[in-house]
Amino acid sequence: MKILMIINWKIHYVSETPKNLQPSDYWIKGQPFWFLKYFDKPVDVDVVDISAPKTIEKLEKKLHFHFLQVLRVLRRLNQYDVILAHGTDSAVLLGALKRIFHLKTPPIVVVDISSFHQADTSGLVHKLCVFASKSFDWLIYLVSTQITYFREYFPWIADKSTFVRQGVDGEYWGQKKYSEIPERDKYLICVGYRRRDWKTLIRAYEESGISQKLLLVGNSKIQTNNPNIKALPFVPIDRLNQLIVNASFSVIPLDDFNYAFGQTTMMQQMALGVPLIAADVPALRDYISQTDGIMTYQAYDVDDLSHCLVELASMGSAEKEKMSLANIESIKDALSEKRMARRYEEIIERVISASSVK
């Protein structure tokens, strides 16, 4: 099977495995990219990211589509058995051109993360998504409730779509050992730089009166007069993991919306064996249900989150260890990258087979 994979982020094109990059952030030409290594049958893949000169990059951000990426692949589309677009930003322009110019292409399978454009229901971008989506052969989505949006605004794609849980590579995240730091188990952590409800978290933390300090990583612009709350900017991945594994527990205060966001951050922490508190929101619910290692609270409810903070902060080490092990086991099984990859492979093979019959 020969796959053209177009992705909506930048990667490093390297000749050997780098030590400081996640598998989704680099590609060694001639080797399967990221989760494709878990396909049962051999694959030949080419990966095209969204790298562009700065002037074009600024324009693409305003337009919300990666037109240079599409121009790079147009001439060689029919060299492949299937086009796998990870992110609708990387698929919409291609789909629109296919309809406008009646292009002959291999089947287009799209991984939808953001319900097209963050679940828009009107506007020019939404209209372009509607137009382009009619040329997609299949859609994979990562949050089960997204189907309600598709049925209302993209009914033609609802019957050509499959919900597949995102997975992470537990072996990758669990293989390294991180040294203890002086504040071990003296703080709780929150990781993320957007779509986080820091306001509720900070209020709940202050209301809880727990002794552990609160470390916010990813958004140094957060301001507070509380000396027990510290906000840090992005930190290198090894340092971030060291902070996570040494934390008493982690909190994922995600905002409430109907598209995929935050699962990977949460699952990476699960793979590292950290007990978690998370908002009970659609983006996380399908994943929280697969483990007993996550305590949930009602989104935006200060009192509910405060209660969870007190409960987990006062929990004994044996109970916390049970939560840690439950999270690790879930990543090895229900939320494994391998399981996700095999589901993608099944879908892609079925789509290719159906296309060849036409």
N, C-alpha and C positions, 0 to 999 in steps of 0.2 A: 504494500500500500504506500502510495506516495502522497504526502500531505504538504500543503502550503499553509503555514500557520501565521496569521497576522494578529498581532497583539497590541493592546492599547497602553503599553508602557515601554520604557527604554531598557535594553539589556546590554551586556558586554559580550562582544564576539571575541572568544579567546581560543587558544590552542591547547590549553590544559586546564584541569579543574582548579579554580581559585580557592583559597582558604577562607576568604572573608565575604563570599557572596552566597546567597541562597540559590538553589537550583533553578528557580524561576527567573533569576536575574542574570543568567549567562547562558551562552550556547556554544558548544564546541561543534563546528561544522563536521558533518558526517556521522554525528551521534544523535540519538533521540533527545529531544528537548524536554526538560522538566518531567512531568508525569507520563510522557509518552514512553519513557523507558519501561513502564509497567504494562504496556500493551502485550498481549499474549503472542501476537504475530509480529514479525519484523516490520519496522516502518522506516521509510526514507523521508525525512522532513527537511524543509527549508523554513526558516523563521525570519520574518520581517517585522521590525519594531517601529516605533514612531519617531525615531531620530530624525531631526531636521535642523537646518540652519536657524539661528535664533530669530531672525526676522519672520521666517515662515512659521516657526513654532508659535510665536506670539499671535500671528494671524489665525492659525489653526485653533488656538485656545478660544479666540473670540467666536469662531465659526462652530466650534464643538465637533469638528470632524478632521480626520487626518488625511488630507488629499494627497500629500506627497507620497505617503506610504502606498496609497492605491495606484498612483502613477508608476511607482517602481515595479509593481507586479502585473500590470495590465497585459503586457506583451507575452507573458509566460504562463498565463492562467491555465491553459489547456495542457500543460505539462504534468498536471497533477490529477489524482483520483478524487480528491476532495479538498475544499478550502475550509479550514477551521479558524473562525474569527473569534478571538477571546476578547469580548467587549464590543458592544454595538457601535461605539465611536469608530471602530476599525472596520465595521461591516456596512454601515448605512450608505456611505458614498458609493461603495462598490455595488451594492444592491440597486441604488438609484441609476447608476450608469448602465447596469445590466438591463434594466427595464427601458430606459430611454433609447439606447442604441441596439437593443435586442442582441446583446452579447451572448455568445455561447460560452458557458463556463462549467466547470465541474460542480457538483452539488455544494451548496454553501450551508455549513452548519455553524450556528452562532451561539456563543455562550453569553447569555444576557445577565449582567451583574446588577445594573441600575434601573431595571424596568425601562429600557431604552434611555430616555434622558431624565432620570430621576422621577419617573412616573408622571411626566408632563401630560396634560390633557388638552392643551391648546397651544397655539403659537406656530411660528414657521418651522422650528426644529421638530416639533411634534408632527407636523404635516409631512415633512421630509421622511421622518421615521416610518410613518404610515405607508407612504408611497414605496419606500425601499424594501420594507419588510415583506412585501408580497412576492419578492423574488427569493426569499430565504427558503431553503429546503427543510430545515429543521432548527428548532430553538431549544437550547438547554438552559434552564434557569435554576438558581441556587437557593431560593426561598419559596416554600410551597404556596404562600399566600399571593405571590406574584400572579398566579393564574387568574385571580379575580380581576386584576387590572387588564391582563391580556384579553380575557373574555369580553370585557366592556369596550376596550379601545382598539384591540387587534384580534378580533374574533377569528380571522382566517389563519392566524398563527397558533391559536390556542389548541387546535386539534393536531398541530404539527410541533408539539413541544413536550419536553420531559423534565420533570423535577429531579435533579441529582444533587445530593449533598456535596459540598466542597470537602476535600480531604487534605490532610497534611502528612508529611513524611515523618513519622515518629522516630525512626532511626536517625534521621538527620538531626532533629532537634534534641534528641536524648543522648546522642553519642558523646558529647563533650561534658567534661566535669569542670565546674566553676568553683573557685576558691571562696571561702567564707570572707565576709567583710565585717568590720567591727560592730556594725549596727544590725547584725543578723537577727531576724525575727523581731526586731524592734520597730518595724514600720510596715505599712501596707502600701501597695503600689497601684497606680492607674496609668496605663500606657495608651497613647493615642494623641493625635493632633487635630482632629476635626470630627464632627458628628458625635461629640461627647457632651453629656449633660454635666459639666463641671459644677455648675451652680448648685444643682441638687446634691451632688456628692459633697461639696464643701460644707453646705448647710447641715447635711446629715451627719457628717464627720464631727462638726462642732457640737451638734446636739447630742451625739452619742457619748461624749466625754471619755472615750477610750484612750489608753495611754500611748499606744503606738502612734508614731508620726505618719503623716500622709505624704507620699512622694508622687508627684505628677510628672510623668515623662513624656515629652513630645511637644509641649506648648509652654514655652518659657514666658509668654506674655500674660499668663494668668497672674493676677495680683490679689494678694491677701495680706492682712496684717497679723495673721496667726503665725507665730514663730514655729509651730509644729507642722506647718504645711510648706513644702518646698517644691517649686516648679523648675523643671530642667528642660533644656531644648532636646533635639534629637541627639542621641548618643550612638557610638559604634555598636554594632550588633552584639559583639562579645560582651561589652560592658552592660548593654541592656539586659542580656540573658543573665549575667551575674546579679544584677539588681533584682530581677524577677525571681530567680531561684532562692535568693536570700530573704525574700519578703515573707511576712507572716501569711499574707494572702493577697489576692489581686481583685480589683473591682473594674467591671466593664459597664460604665454608666452610659450606654448607648441611647441616642435619641430614638424616637418612635417614627418609623417610616416603612413603606412596603417595598423594599428592594434589598439586595445583598450588600452588606457592609459590616465589617467588624468580626466576621466569623474567623478569618485566618488569624488575626491577632489573638482572639480568644483561644483557638485551638493550639496555637504555638505555645501558649502558656499552659494549656492542658498537657501537652507533650512534655513540658518541663516539670510536670508534677506539682503544680501549684493549685491550692484550693481557690475557688472563685466565687464572687458575687456578681451577678449580671442582671441587667434590666430585662424584664419579661416582655420582649418586643418581637415582632415578626422576623426581623433579620437574624435573631439568635435562637428563636424558639425551637426550630427543627434540629438544632445542634445540642441545645441544653437537654433536650429529651433523651439523648443517647448516653447520658452519664448521671451518676449520683454525686458527682464532685462539684456541682455548681448550685449555690443558693440563689434564689431569684427574689426580686422585689418589683413592685408596680412602678412603672416608669413615672418619673417626676414626683413620686411620693416621698417626701423627706422623712416622714416618720417611719415608713416601712423600711427604707434603706437604713435609717439609723438603728432600727431594731436588728436588722441583719448584721450590721457592723458590730454591734454589741455581742450578738450571739456567736459570731465567728471569732471575734477577738478573745472571747472567754472560753472558747472550745479547747478541750484537752488535746495533747499532741497525738494520742492514738486515734481520736476521731478525725483530726485533720489529715492524718496519714491515710485513713480510709478514703477520704475525698481525693487526695493526691493520686492514690493507686487507681481509683475509679476513672479519673481523667486520663491517666496514662493508658489504661486498658481500652478505653473508648477510642483513643487515637490509633491504637494498634488494630482495632477491628472495625467498628461501625463508621468511624470517621477517618479511615486510613486513605492515604493518597492512592494506594494500589487499588482499593475497592472503587474509588472514584474513576480511576483510569480505565478499569475494565468495563464500567458502565458506559463511559464515553466510547470505548472501542465497539461495544455492542451497537450503540446508536449509529455511529459512523458507518459501520459495515452494513447495517440495515438500509441506511439512506443511499449508500453507493449501489447496493443491490437493486433497490427500487428505481433508481435513476437509470440503470442499465436496461431495465425492462421497457422503459418508455419509448 
